[in-house]
Amino acid sequence: MTTARDLEYQAQYQRRLRAEARARGKGQLNALVPADLIDLLDRMKQARGLTNRNDALALLLREYFERGEPERNPAVSA
């Protein structure tokens, strides 16, 4: 049975984890996305040997933004 004390301990633990992550320069991102994208993310995570979705998503975002604006928005010739 979960007691109020257990719940408070878990809340404090989560607050501590988030504070430590922020101190390491991390931020929190929550999003609802289609299940098929989560499946693709999980496959990428496994294929690259990553330990969790956080690492997989961070890698995807880093690769996307490091490619630069010109590659994301190709010019259309008239």
C-alpha positions in Angstrom: 0.0 0.0 0.0 1.3 3.4 -0.9 1.3 5.9 2.0 1.3 9.6 2.0 4.9 9.4 3.2 5.8 7.2 0.1 4.2 9.7 -2.2 6.0 12.6 -0.6 9.3 10.8 -0.9 8.7 10.1 -4.6 7.8 13.8 -5.2 11.0 14.9 -3.4 13.0 12.4 -5.4 11.6 13.7 -8.7 12.2 17.3 -7.8 15.8 16.5 -6.9 16.3 14.6 -10.2 14.9 17.6 -12.2 17.0 20.1 -10.2 20.1 18.1 -10.9 19.3 17.8 -14.6 18.7 21.6 -14.8 22.1 22.1 -13.1 23.7 20.1 -15.9 22.1 22.4 -18.5 19.1 20.2 -19.3 15.5 21.3 -19.7 12.2 19.3 -19.8 10.1 18.8 -22.9 6.7 17.0 -22.8 4.8 16.3 -26.0 2.0 14.1 -27.2 3.0 12.7 -30.6 1.6 10.0 -32.9 2.4 6.5 -31.8 4.0 5.6 -35.1 6.7 8.4 -34.4 7.3 6.9 -31.0 7.8 3.5 -32.6 10.3 5.0 -35.1 12.1 6.7 -32.2 12.3 3.4 -30.3 13.7 1.6 -33.3 16.3 4.3 -33.8 17.2 4.2 -30.1 17.8 0.4 -30.3 19.6 0.6 -33.6 22.1 3.2 -32.3 22.5 1.5 -28.9 21.0 4.4 -27.0 19.7 3.8 -23.5 16.5 5.8 -23.5 14.1 8.0 -25.6 15.6 11.2 -24.1 19.0 10.4 -25.7 17.4 9.4 -29.0 15.3 12.6 -29.1 18.2 14.8 -28.2 20.3 13.2 -30.9 17.5 13.7 -33.5 17.1 17.4 -32.6 20.8 18.0 -32.5 21.3 16.5 -36.0 18.3 18.4 -37.3 19.5 21.8 -36.1 23.2 21.3 -36.8 22.4 20.7 -40.5 21.6 24.4 -40.8 18.8 26.4 -42.2 19.6 26.1 -46.0 19.3 22.3 -45.9 15.9 22.4 -44.1 14.4 25.0 -46.4 15.6 24.2 -50.0 15.1 27.0 -52.5 12.5 26.4 -55.1 13.4 27.5 -58.6 10.8 29.2 -60.7 
